[in-house]
Amino acid sequence: MLPAIRRARRSRSHDGGPYHRRMTLEMGPDIDDVAPVRPPRKKQRRRRRRGRLVDRPRTPVELELTGFAAGGVAMGRAPDGRVAFVEFGIPGERVIAEITSEESSYIQARTVMVEEESPERVEPRCAYYGRCGGCQLQHIAYGEQLRLKTGVVREQMRRIGRFEDADIDGVLREMIGMNDPWGYRNHMRFTVRRDGDVGFMEHGTHRFLRVDHCEIALPEANRVLRNAQGRTMQTKQLTVRAGENTGESLVQPKLRWRPGRRGNVRSGQQHYHELLRGARYRVSSPAFFQVNSRQAERLIELVVARARAVSPRLVADAYSGVGTFAVALAQVVPDVVTIEASSAAGDDAEVNLAPYPNVQRVIGTVEEQLPLLNPQPDVVVVDPPRVGLDASIVETVVASDVRRMVYVSCDPATLARDLRRFVDGGFTIGEVQPIDMFPHTQHIECITTLDRAE
């Protein structure tokens, strides 16, 4: 178990584990010149071949936290001048942290005592916070989370995209949050132990953590968790997907119950349905679908409005998945073409798009199929994986007659990289709109509008 963070001024401990303090205040100028874009991947505390990292008591260090890095860690400067990436800290705080790993140019550390506390620090709602790695921001007031996440987007555009501050100020909007940022997640994947206990792996370890309730999961997911807890057998994972607006659910695999301990859970479904903005979507177990239905409706609304604003004749929905955007687009533009390589998502899309004869489906990768479209689309909507767009896709769009790109991204770093490519190719950024699809976590979604320069 991770050590509880202590507040020096209040001299009391917290039993719920340490606070993860994810903030994105602007970095001080001394760190700004040398800090990498994001902290390196954390290393386990085990002996390495070079013998530098071994299990031993961790070294405490006092730090002033002045910035925040993508990935959910605050930043400071160690006494020896190295950059410090600090878990559970907030920019503006003075903390005592224990060094968890170190290299020649940086250290990684974990806050164990807060000497000077940020006014934005709040009590995490979840009893597992700090041990479960699913959330990183529950210790921060929600309004401040939105401001800090917007700051991450700004920093990545400046560092990776090499955009000037004045240009960023002109296009970056404040993040759109939720009225109620709890109980929203419609897709949960749990680990199941041999004895039937259900939970997650502890943050940064391979140790199992039994979990009886998740504060960000939909009530239906928690109902399944309660009923399955300690009752299942012969499975290592338990996946729950739920339709917030339909009441339907999908539980995989088909559960087997321990003798005399049968749970009240239907399982083994191949798909479920969800309603977004009045449209019904079928979603199969392996297919991608937004994990936050409430914010997904706002995401669809924003994407459709930005695509429709230029009165397109043909819109291409690349990485179209189950047809989340295409269904809404088909209702307001003359023609839509979708591109998707996933067979599972394609089967769902065939059902979801059947009522719309103005939609043409293309099966294959975006890299292969986008250059072959004839006629060429006026607008291209892309919602790629976290790795962003392949350079060949950017080159194809730049060389085409596409007038507008609507880029939905779940990673500000790869978004910034791709925006630089588009701008260098002759496009201009109209707007970057962050939307909080994942409250209380480090993850960030953005919708960016790009237009071909006249």
Long-range contacts (C-beta under 8 A, 24 or more apart in sequence): 1-131, 1-202, 2-110, 2-130, 2-131, 2-203, 3-98, 3-110, 3-112, 5-88, 5-111, 5-112, 5-113, 5-114, 5-130, 6-112, 6-113, 6-114, 7-113, 7-114, 7-117, 8-96, 8-113, 8-114, 8-115, 9-115, 9-116, 9-117, 14-123, 16-124, 16-126, 16-127, 16-128, 16-129, 16-130, 17-128, 17-129, 17-130, 17-131, 18-87, 18-88, 18-110, 18-111, 18-112, 18-130, 19-88, 19-111, 19-121, 19-124, 19-129, 19-130, 19-138, 19-139, 20-72, 20-87, 20-88, 20-129, 20-130, 20-135, 20-136, 20-137, 20-138, 20-139, 21-74, 21-87, 21-88, 21-89, 21-90, 21-93, 21-111, 21-118, 21-121, 21-139, 21-140, 22-68, 22-72, 22-73, 22-74, 22-136, 22-137, 22-140, 22-145, 22-148, 22-442, 23-68, 23-74, 23-90, 23-91, 23-92, 23-118, 23-120, 23-140, 23-144, 23-148, 24-68, 24-91, 24-147, 24-148, 24-149, 24-150, 24-151, 24-152, 24-155, 25-66, 25-67, 25-68, 25-91, 25-92, 25-148, 25-151, 26-67, 26-151, 26-155, 27-66, 27-67, 27-68, 27-75, 27-155, 28-66, 28-67, 30-66, 30-77, 31-66, 31-67, 31-75, 31-76, 31-77, 31-83, 32-67, 34-83, 34-105, 35-67, 35-69, 35-75, 35-83, 36-69, 36-106, 37-69, 37-70, 37-156, 37-159, 37-160, 37-413, 38-69, 38-70, 38-71, 38-413, 39-69, 39-70, 39-71, 39-73, 39-85, 39-106, 39-108, 40-85, 40-103, 40-106, 40-108, 42-100, 42-101, 42-108, 42-204, 43-101, 43-108, 44-204, 44-205, 45-100, 45-101, 53-101, 58-98, 58-99, 58-100, 58-110, 59-98, 59-99, 60-96, 60-97, 60-98, 60-99, 60-112, 61-96, 61-97, 61-98, 61-99, 61-107, 61-109, 62-94, 62-95, 62-96, 62-97, 62-115, 63-89, 63-94, 63-95, 63-96, 63-97, 63-109, 64-94, 65-89, 65-90, 65-91, 65-92, 65-93, 65-94, 65-95, 66-91, 66-92, 67-91, 68-148, 68-151, 68-152, 70-152, 70-155, 70-156, 70-412, 70-413, 70-442, 71-442, 72-136, 72-137, 72-442, 73-108, 74-111, 78-107, 82-106, 82-107, 83-107, 84-108, 84-109, 85-109, 86-110, 86-111, 87-111, 88-130, 88-139, 89-114, 90-118, 90-120, 90-121, 90-139, 90-140, 91-118, 92-116, 92-118, 93-117, 93-118, 93-121, 120-144, 125-182, 125-215, 126-214, 126-215, 127-213, 128-200, 128-209, 128-211, 130-203, 131-202, 131-203, 131-209, 132-200, 132-202, 132-203, 132-209, 132-211, 133-200, 133-201, 133-202, 133-203, 133-204, 134-200, 134-214, 134-216, 134-441, 135-215, 135-216, 135-440, 135-441, 136-440, 136-441, 136-442, 137-439, 137-440, 137-441, 137-442, 138-215, 138-440, 142-177, 142-181, 142-439, 142-440, 143-177, 145-177, 145-436, 145-439, 145-440, 146-174, 146-175, 146-177, 146-436, 147-174, 147-175, 149-175, 149-434, 149-436, 149-444, 150-174, 150-175, 150-434, 152-412, 152-444, 153-412, 153-415, 153-432, 153-434, 153-444, 153-446, 156-412, 156-413, 156-415, 156-416, 157-412, 157-416, 157-419, 157-432, 159-416, 160-413, 160-416, 160-417, 160-420, 161-416, 161-417, 161-419, 161-420, 162-420, 163-416, 163-419, 163-420, 163-423, 167-429, 171-429, 171-430, 171-431, 171-432, 172-432, 172-434, 173-431, 173-432, 173-433, 173-434, 174-434, 175-434, 175-435, 175-436, 175-444, 176-295, 176-298, 176-433, 176-434, 176-435, 176-436, 177-436, 177-439, 178-294, 178-295, 178-436, 178-439, 181-436, 181-439, 181-440, 182-215, 182-216, 182-439, 183-215, 183-216, 183-217, 183-218, 183-219, 184-216, 184-218, 184-244, 184-291, 184-292, 184-293, 184-294, 184-295, 184-439, 185-214, 185-216, 185-217, 185-218, 185-221, 185-291, 185-292, 186-218, 186-221, 186-241, 186-242, 186-243, 186-244, 186-274, 186-289, 186-291, 186-292, 186-293, 187-239, 187-240, 187-241, 187-242, 187-289, 187-291, 188-214, 188-217, 188-221, 188-225, 188-239, 188-240, 188-241, 189-237, 189-238, 189-239, 189-240, 190-225, 190-237, 190-238, 190-239, 190-240, 191-236, 191-237, 191-238, 192-228, 192-232, 192-235, 192-236, 192-237, 192-238, 195-230, 196-229, 196-230, 196-231, 196-232, 196-233, 196-258, 196-261, 197-229, 197-230, 198-225, 198-228, 198-229, 198-230, 198-232, 198-238, 215-440, 216-439, 216-440, 216-441, 218-242, 218-244, 220-247, 220-249, 224-249, 224-251, 224-265, 227-263, 227-264, 227-265, 228-255, 228-263, 228-265, 230-258, 230-261, 231-257, 231-258, 231-261, 231-262, 231-263, 232-256, 232-257, 232-258, 232-263, 233-257, 233-258, 239-285, 241-272, 241-283, 241-285, 241-289, 242-272, 243-272, 243-273, 243-274, 243-275, 243-293, 244-274, 244-293, 244-294, 245-274, 245-275, 245-276, 245-293, 246-272, 246-273, 246-274, 246-275, 246-280, 248-272, 248-273, 248-274, 250-283, 250-285, 252-285, 271-348, 276-300, 276-324, 277-301, 277-328, 279-327, 279-328, 279-352, 280-352, 281-322, 281-323, 281-324, 281-327, 281-348, 281-352, 282-322, 282-348, 282-351, 282-352, 283-322, 283-348, 284-322, 284-344, 284-345, 284-347, 284-348, 285-344, 286-342, 286-344, 287-321, 287-322, 287-342, 287-344, 287-345, 287-348, 288-321, 288-322, 288-342, 288-345, 289-321, 289-322, 289-324, 290-324, 290-437, 291-437, 291-438, 292-437, 292-438, 295-435, 295-436, 295-437, 295-445, 296-324, 296-437, 298-435, 299-408, 299-435, 299-437, 299-445, 299-447, 300-324, 300-325, 300-328, 302-433, 302-435, 302-447, 303-328, 303-381, 303-406, 303-408, 303-447, 304-328, 304-329, 304-332, 306-404, 306-406, 306-431, 306-447, 306-449, 307-333, 307-379, 307-381, 307-404, 307-406, 308-332, 308-333, 309-404, 310-378, 310-379, 310-403, 310-404, 310-451, 312-377, 312-378, 312-379, 312-403, 312-404, 313-378, 314-375, 314-376, 314-377, 314-378, 314-379, 315-377, 315-378, 315-379, 315-380, 315-381, 316-370, 316-373, 316-377, 316-379, 316-380, 316-381, 317-381, 318-366, 318-370, 318-380, 318-381, 318-382, 318-383, 318-384, 318-393, 319-366, 319-382, 319-383, 319-384, 319-385, 320-345, 320-349, 320-383, 321-345, 321-348, 321-349, 321-383, 322-348, 322-349, 322-352, 323-348, 323-349, 323-352, 323-353, 323-359, 325-381, 325-383, 326-353, 326-356, 326-359, 327-352, 327-353, 327-356, 329-381, 330-356, 330-358, 330-359, 331-356, 334-358, 335-359, 335-360, 336-360, 337-361, 337-362, 337-373, 337-377, 338-362, 339-364, 339-365, 339-366, 339-369, 339-370, 341-365, 341-366, 366-390, 366-393, 367-392, 367-393, 370-396, 370-397, 371-396, 371-400, 376-400, 376-401, 376-402, 377-402, 378-402, 378-403, 378-404, 379-403, 379-404, 379-405, 379-406, 380-404, 380-405, 380-406, 381-405, 381-406, 381-408, 382-406, 382-407, 382-408, 383-408, 383-409, 384-409, 385-410, 386-410, 386-411, 386-414, 387-411, 387-414, 388-414, 388-415, 388-417, 388-418, 389-414, 389-418, 389-421, 391-421, 394-418, 394-421, 394-422, 394-425, 395-425, 397-422, 397-425, 398-422, 398-425, 398-426, 398-427, 402-452, 403-451, 403-452, 404-449, 404-450, 404-451, 404-452, 405-448, 405-449, 405-450, 405-451, 406-447, 406-448, 406-449, 406-450, 407-446, 407-447, 407-448, 407-449, 407-450, 408-445, 408-446, 408-447, 409-445, 409-446, 409-448, 410-437, 410-443, 410-444, 410-445, 411-444, 412-444, 412-446, 415-446, 415-448, 419-448, 419-450, 422-450, 423-450, 426-452, 426-453, 427-451, 427-452, 427-453, 428-452, 428-453
